[in-house]
Amino acid sequence: MQKLVVTVTCDSTMSYPSNPHNPTPRGVDAVAEEYVRAIDAGASICHLHGPYSVDAQIQADGTKLSDLDIPGWRRLRDGITSKCDAIIQYGIANGRFPQRKQLMAEQKPDMISTCFNAHDECFDYEPGREPVELYGLHSRDELMEYCEVTRALGVKIEVEAFHYGGVWNAMRMVEKGLMQTPVWVTFFLGWKGGCWTPPTTKAMVYMADHCPEGFVWNTSVMDPQQHWKVLSAAIMLGGHVRVGMEDNPFIEPGTYARTNAELVEKIVRISRDLGREVASADEARRICGLGERVTA
């Protein structure tokens, strides 16, 4: 069994805005320090949300997406890589495609998260709050262009699959010769909206069992009650895991973690208790199918 690759995602602004320990309101430098501590605790992939804003309403083209502060993303990336060795994965898959292409061309992250199904998210995780809602299509024409751009720039796609159709779209890109294996795919379980998949071990096993050869799977669980249970099952089944305040800011249900590093430490402890060692950044690069560390 491969060593465990741990991804950490530190920003809970959209998902859990009441989280008192969310580092994002303290600024980019504070978020970078949070990632560095999480890498020191055992994570190897940093799923980044650089500065962004969300459309206030649905736009004329039917989308409701994010606007990215591109210089702020570089500052966050550099604040991490200047202090530790980590795989940099640019998130905010709901960012507009032209801005994301600019990010890749100018900053060349190791990976970029790309939603391989329609974006239909409802960040309704705190009762009584008006949820952030996001909409976008991500047609196969767009996905093909993502594959072409990333291949030209040497950036690897993280396939975000909120349901199995996302895996099918990735299989389609591989069949067309537009994406190379190993494909790094993340199952998003319990993420509310029209692409919701239940946050259960059974749902995760269904998706894992139907991944073709050459797909390496990772799991994100947006449900505090099920989060640690499903991730523990993923570890035992040979998958990889994502933790952090975006997905689940609770070290146990009802108790906020003070830092993202605490969440990483917990999953590292669970993995080692189950007899599975955790991958370093270099080992994770080999597992993900990345080349040498990219600098820009």
C-alpha positions, 0 to 999 in steps of 0.5 A, spaced: 500 500 500 502 506 498 504 511 503 498 516 505 498 523 502 495 528 506 492 534 503 490 540 507 486 546 506 486 552 511 480 557 509 473 556 512 470 562 510 465 560 505 464 553 509 464 555 516 464 562 517 463 562 524 469 558 525 473 563 530 480 560 528 479 561 521 486 564 519 483 568 512 481 574 516 488 575 519 491 576 512 495 572 507 501 572 511 497 569 517 494 563 512 501 562 509 504 561 516 498 556 518 500 552 511 507 551 514 505 549 520 500 544 517 506 541 513 510 540 519 505 536 522 505 531 516 501 534 510 504 534 503 499 538 499 497 545 500 490 546 497 490 554 497 485 559 496 488 565 495 484 572 496 478 572 492 471 575 492 464 571 490 459 574 485 453 577 489 448 575 484 448 570 478 451 573 472 448 574 465 451 568 463 448 564 468 454 563 472 455 565 480 463 564 481 469 567 484 473 573 482 481 572 484 486 577 486 492 574 482 498 577 486 495 575 492 495 568 490 503 569 489 504 572 495 501 566 499 504 561 495 511 564 496 510 565 503 509 557 504 514 555 499 520 560 502 519 556 508 518 549 507 517 543 501 510 542 499 506 541 493 502 547 491 495 545 489 491 551 487 484 551 489 477 555 488 475 551 482 469 555 481 474 561 479 473 564 472 477 560 467 481 566 464 483 568 471 485 561 472 489 560 466 493 567 468 494 564 474 497 557 471 501 561 466 504 566 471 505 562 477 505 555 475 503 551 481 504 544 481 497 542 481 490 546 479 484 543 482 479 543 476 471 541 477 470 535 472 462 536 473 457 542 473 459 546 479 452 547 483 454 548 491 450 550 496 455 552 502 449 551 507 453 548 513 451 553 519 444 553 521 441 560 520 446 563 515 445 565 508 449 560 504 454 562 499 451 559 492 456 557 486 454 555 479 458 554 473 457 548 467 464 546 466 463 543 459 467 538 456 470 543 451 472 547 457 475 541 460 479 539 454 482 546 454 484 545 461 488 539 459 491 542 453 493 548 458 496 544 464 500 540 459 503 545 456 505 549 462 507 542 466 501 543 471 497 537 474 490 537 474 486 535 481 480 532 478 474 534 483 469 529 482 462 531 486 459 525 483 461 519 479 460 523 472 466 527 474 470 521 474 467 519 467 469 526 464 476 524 466 476 517 463 474 521 457 480 526 457 484 520 458 481 516 452 482 522 448 490 522 450 489 529 453 490 527 460 496 522 462 495 517 468 496 517 474 490 521 474 489 524 481 482 524 483 478 527 489 471 524 491 467 530 494 462 527 499 457 531 503 458 537 499 451 540 499 448 542 492 445 539 486 452 535 485 451 532 492 454 525 494 452 522 501 458 523 506 458 515 507 463 510 507 459 506 502 458 512 497 466 512 497 467 505 496 462 505 490 466 511 487 473 508 489 471 501 486 469 504 479 475 508 478 479 505 472 486 503 473 491 509 473 486 513 477 489 515 484 483 517 489 483 522 495 477 523 499 474 530 502 468 529 507 464 535 508 460 533 514 463 533 522 459 527 524 462 523 519 468 526 517 473 522 521 470 515 520 470 516 512 477 518 512 479 512 517 476 508 512 479 511 506 486 510 509 484 502 510 482 502 503 489 505 500 486 512 498 488 518 500 485 524 505 484 531 505 483 535 512 483 542 514 478 548 516 475 548 509 472 541 510 471 540 517 474 545 522 472 541 528 477 536 532 471 532 534 464 534 533 462 541 536 469 542 538 473 547 533 480 545 532 485 551 534 489 550 528 489 546 521 496 543 524 491 540 529 487 537 524 493 534 520 496 531 527 490 527 528 489 524 521 497 522 521 496 519 528 490 515 525 494 513 519 499 510 524 495 507 529 492 503 523 499 501 520 500 506 514 506 511 514 505 518 511 508 520 505 513 526 505 512 531 499 517 528 495 514 521 496 507 524 494 510 527 488 511 520 486 505 518 488 501 523 484 505 523 478 508 530 479 515 531 476 520 535 480 518 541 484 516 547 480 519 554 481 516 561 478 
